[in-house]
Amino acid sequence: MISYYETEAELPPSSSTLALLSGHQLLRRLRPSELRASHIQDIDGRLFQSGLARSTKASRAGALRRVLRWLWENHNAPKLDGQIRRYTGVRPRNNTATREEINRILSAAPPHLKLYTLLCSDLAIRSGTAALLSPQNYNRQSRSLHFISKGGATLTLPVTEDVRRMTESCDLDSSQPFVAQLWTGPGTGCKPGPDTKWGHIMRRAFTRLRKRLNFNRRIIPHDLRRTAAVAMLEATGDLRDVQAFLGHLSLHSTVIYLDHDLRPVKRHTLELIKRPRVEESEEQFA
């Protein structure tokens, strides 16, 4: 059955929020005017109990509140946005690292953590993926890494010279992750084994090093990915290049990484947009 929320409510296309509403079996049979607090509390409870990151829960809860206000204002639904809990103390999603901070980490990091940091900062690879990349993901001839992105797309990235040197110092016939091959052990507090959760270990190692270096603010590996995204935008000025770099299926996801990086409008840009397009000029003289 197609729900009211997918056909008549004319909601903005927020797929994750719409899924919370239309995916709920009971709500698929209800119109907005029939919504009750118990329905929304159930949805809120499902979101709270999900395994999503706290920042993602906060984002979806905010979107859900906006949808409920929309239904109240436009579709005779009762006012229920207050039934969605608020997540406090959520870390901003737009944190980036400075080049000085990244260089300090690289200078002090042992080999396995240095490569991990380079994969996140130079290639904008997600922290969990960076910890699991192995020689099976590396093409020595083209000097590139290929892997499946979070959205399910196959992504191929050329590697920087620093990354190339470290990956090619490993045994390229091994199936072990690069970070496992470069593991040095001391100071990490973990002993790797066949069932080692490398993503968790590397994030902990990164945090431990950051604290040892006495950074005056919190930086996590994912901040390095955002930093690389902003640098790519500054270098190319093209959102599509950033989208390809990050492996996003939707440009909307890319914009989330960059919406804090506002820049002034340039005078010559305003003059450029006033000029007629080439095809318009050709039509006038045809």
C-alpha positions, -999 to 999 in steps of 0.1 A, spaced: 0 0 0 13 35 -9 9 58 20 -5 93 21 29 106 29 43 94 -4 15 107 -26 -5 136 -12 14 153 16 39 169 -8 67 166 17 102 177 8 122 148 -5 140 137 27 142 100 21 154 90 56 127 111 73 99 100 49 110 64 56 104 69 93 68 79 85 57 59 55 77 28 66 57 26 98 30 0 91 3 17 111 10 52 97 7 39 62 -30 35 69 -34 69 87 -40 103 73 -23 133 91 -55 142 110 -55 107 125 -20 109 139 -16 106 177 12 112 202 16 74 207 24 70 170 51 96 171 65 83 204 68 49 188 88 64 158 109 84 182 117 53 203 127 33 171 151 61 162 165 63 197 171 25 198 187 24 164 224 18 159 229 52 142 255 77 153 242 103 178 248 131 153 227 112 127 199 106 152 199 143 161 198 152 124 169 129 116 150 139 148 153 175 136 141 167 101 112 147 116 101 176 137 101 198 106 79 173 88 55 171 117 52 209 118 46 208 80 18 184 85 3 204 113 4 237 93 -7 223 59 -26 190 64 -47 193 96 -24 170 117 -23 176 154 8 194 167 31 166 176 66 178 169 72 182 206 70 144 210 104 140 193 132 140 218 161 165 214 197 153 215 220 176 234 257 178 234 259 166 198 292 173 181 290 197 151 292 179 118 313 206 102 346 203 121 378 204 101 415 201 110 442 226 101 473 216 81 494 222 112 473 198 132 475 171 106 513 175 102 517 172 140 498 139 140 517 126 110 551 135 126 543 117 158 523 87 144 537 52 142 536 37 107 502 20 109 486 52 122 505 74 98 491 55 68 456 55 83 458 93 88 470 98 52 442 78 38 417 99 57 434 133 51 449 129 16 422 107 0 392 116 22 385 79 28 360 71 56 378 60 88 362 26 89 371 19 52 407 32 56 413 7 84 403 -22 63 420 -14 30 444 -42 19 466 -50 -11 435 -65 -27 422 -29 -30 454 -16 -45 465 -15 -82 502 -11 -83 503 -4 -121 478 25 -119 488 35 -84 452 36 -73 429 22 -46 395 8 -55 368 0 -29 330 1 -23 318 34 -10 292 37 18 265 42 -8 274 10 -27 293 26 -56 327 14 -67 352 42 -61 387 44 -76 411 70 -63 447 77 -74 470 77 -44 494 104 -33 531 97 -33 532 94 5 504 68 4 521 49 -24 554 46 -6 537 32 25 514 8 8 541 -6 -14 563 -11 16 538 -38 26 535 -74 13 512 -68 -17 505 -106 -19 489 -106 16 452 -102 23 459 -85 56 449 -48 59 477 -23 54 474 -11 89 477 -46 102 509 -52 82 524 -19 95 513 -26 131 541 -17 156 522 -26 188 538 -5 216 518 23 230 485 12 213 471 -8 242 457 -34 218 470 -68 206 457 -76 171 443 -110 162 423 -127 134 391 -111 146 405 -77 153 381 -48 147 406 -25 130 383 4 126 377 6 163 414 1 171 426 28 147 401 54 160 412 47 195 448 49 185 441 83 168 424 96 199 452 84 222 478 102 200 458 134 199 456 135 236 493 128 240 500 158 217 478 180 239 456 193 212 434 221 226 403 207 208 388 174 198 396 161 163 384 127 150 395 109 119 362 118 101 372 155 104 401 148 81 377 137 54 358 169 58 391 189 56 400 171 24 365 179 9 369 216 17 405 216 2 392 199 -30 365 226 -34 390 253 -30 413 237 -55 387 230 -82 357 252 -74 335 224 -86 310 206 -64 309 176 -88 346 171 -83 341 170 -46 312 146 -50 333 122 -70 362 126 -45 340 116 -16 321 89 -35 287 103 -27 257 92 -48 238 123 -40 251 159 -43 230 168 -13 253 146 9 283 165 -5 268 199 3 264 188 40 302 186 42 306 221 28 276 241 40 297 258 67 324 269 42 306 300 30 327 324 9 321 360 -3 306 367 -37 332 380 -61 324 411 -82 337 396 -115 313 367 -110 283 390 -109 295 406 -142 299 371 -158 264 360 -151 250 391 -168 266 381 -201 244 365 -227 250 328 -233 268 319 -265 237 302 -281 216 333 -274 242 355 -292 242 331 -322 204 332 -325 204 370 -326 228 370 -356 213 340 -374 
